[in-house]
Amino acid sequence: MELMVVIVIIGLLATVVVINVLPSRDRALIEKARADIALIEQALDMYRLDNLAYPPATDGLNALLTPPASLPDPARYRRGGYVRRLPDDPWGRPYQYANPGTRADIEVFSLGADGQPGGEGDNADIGNW
């Protein structure tokens, strides 16, 4: 009988912990995505200062790592690039880039937990808009 009481108490404690910890994890993933997007946006701004324009959408975010072939004056490109590596979003997918964007001049965004455009809650897109 005492063993059953201990098992029930442990089960209740585990339930309380799970209910309180899982939403915190989801919020942390969303905040990580926002921090990554801010970092990428800063690198894009530095690229623009050096090269007088944001990289075209065809070159994408890889233009922050290596000079793109479409660069009019490669001598202006910063030696070593603008980021050491491009992070993936917290759900393991690459960040998206649009130039021109529909909500901002340039857009850096993640498609959220579901990997589909739009959505609500954890599945909502997260971007620099």
C-alpha positions as semicolon CSV with decimal commas, in nm:
position;residue;x (nm);y (nm);z (nm)
1;M;0,000;0,000;0,000
2;E;0,281;0,241;0,088
3;L;0,450;0,163;-0,242
4;M;0,132;0,255;-0,431
5;V;0,114;0,590;-0,247
6;V;0,478;0,665;-0,336
7;I;0,417;0,579;-0,704
8;V;0,109;0,805;-0,716
9;I;0,302;1,093;-0,556
10;I;0,589;1,053;-0,803
11;G;0,339;1,046;-1,090
12;L;0,176;1,368;-0,969
13;L;0,512;1,540;-0,932
14;A;0,619;1,429;-1,281
15;T;0,293;1,564;-1,426
16;V;0,343;1,902;-1,259
17;V;0,702;1,924;-1,387
18;V;0,604;1,832;-1,745
19;I;0,317;2,081;-1,750
20;N;0,549;2,363;-1,634
21;V;0,862;2,276;-1,835
22;L;0,729;2,208;-2,186
23;P;0,591;2,559;-2,251
24;S;0,924;2,705;-2,135
25;R;1,108;2,494;-2,392
26;D;0,881;2,618;-2,671
27;R;0,934;2,981;-2,566
28;A;1,310;2,924;-2,554
29;L;1,310;2,790;-2,911
30;I;1,118;3,094;-3,034
31;E;1,355;3,332;-2,852
32;K;1,656;3,151;-3,000
33;A;1,511;3,197;-3,347
34;R;1,461;3,570;-3,280
35;A;1,821;3,605;-3,159
36;D;1,957;3,419;-3,464
37;I;1,751;3,637;-3,698
38;A;1,881;3,954;-3,531
39;L;2,240;3,829;-3,573
40;I;2,185;3,746;-3,942
41;E;2,018;4,082;-3,998
42;Q;2,321;4,261;-3,848
43;A;2,552;4,066;-4,080
44;L;2,332;4,165;-4,377
45;D;2,355;4,529;-4,272
46;M;2,737;4,505;-4,260
47;Y;2,731;4,342;-4,605
48;R;2,519;4,630;-4,732
49;L;2,757;4,891;-4,585
50;D;3,054;4,731;-4,760
51;N;2,888;4,638;-5,090
52;L;2,624;4,915;-5,117
53;A;2,335;4,670;-5,148
54;Y;2,194;4,365;-4,977
55;P;2,274;4,034;-5,144
56;P;2,017;3,934;-5,406
57;A;1,775;3,656;-5,320
58;T;1,946;3,432;-5,576
59;D;2,268;3,442;-5,372
60;G;2,080;3,402;-5,045
61;L;2,237;3,402;-4,703
62;N;2,542;3,211;-4,833
63;A;2,664;3,552;-4,955
64;L;2,750;3,619;-4,590
65;L;2,998;3,330;-4,589
66;T;3,170;3,362;-4,928
67;P;3,171;3,631;-5,195
68;P;2,894;3,562;-5,446
69;A;2,973;3,547;-5,817
70;S;2,723;3,828;-5,882
71;L;2,918;4,075;-5,666
72;P;3,001;4,382;-5,881
73;D;3,322;4,471;-5,691
74;P;3,469;4,167;-5,510
75;A;3,742;4,385;-5,356
76;R;3,479;4,544;-5,130
77;Y;3,382;4,207;-4,979
78;R;3,508;4,167;-4,621
79;R;3,789;3,915;-4,590
80;G;3,660;3,618;-4,391
81;G;3,295;3,690;-4,465
82;Y;3,031;3,839;-4,240
83;V;2,949;3,536;-4,025
84;R;3,154;3,230;-3,933
85;R;2,865;2,996;-4,004
86;L;2,495;3,020;-4,075
87;P;2,289;2,870;-3,794
88;D;1,988;2,652;-3,863
89;D;1,663;2,749;-3,698
90;P;1,580;2,573;-3,369
91;W;1,383;2,309;-3,562
92;G;1,682;2,213;-3,777
93;R;1,592;2,395;-4,100
94;P;1,786;2,677;-4,267
95;Y;1,664;3,033;-4,222
96;Q;1,483;3,182;-4,521
97;Y;1,585;3,505;-4,695
98;A;1,386;3,731;-4,926
99;N;1,508;4,041;-5,107
100;P;1,290;4,232;-5,167
101;G;1,059;4,124;-4,891
102;T;0,684;4,168;-4,871
103;R;0,682;4,292;-4,508
104;A;1,025;4,464;-4,494
105;D;1,304;4,567;-4,733
106;I;1,470;4,235;-4,666
107;E;1,327;3,944;-4,475
108;V;1,506;3,683;-4,267
109;F;1,268;3,431;-4,121
110;S;1,196;3,082;-3,993
111;L;0,881;2,893;-4,084
112;G;0,829;2,790;-3,722
113;A;0,789;2,445;-3,572
114;D;0,576;2,304;-3,856
115;G;0,802;2,426;-4,140
116;Q;0,502;2,563;-4,331
117;P;0,425;2,927;-4,414
118;G;0,184;3,096;-4,175
119;G;0,051;2,921;-3,869
120;E;-0,024;3,016;-3,512
121;G;0,145;2,967;-3,178
122;D;0,459;2,751;-3,206
123;N;0,391;2,701;-3,577
124;A;0,387;3,075;-3,656
125;D;0,655;3,222;-3,879
126;I;0,925;3,416;-3,694
127;G;1,097;3,697;-3,879
128;N;1,253;4,041;-3,872
129;W;0,924;4,214;-3,950
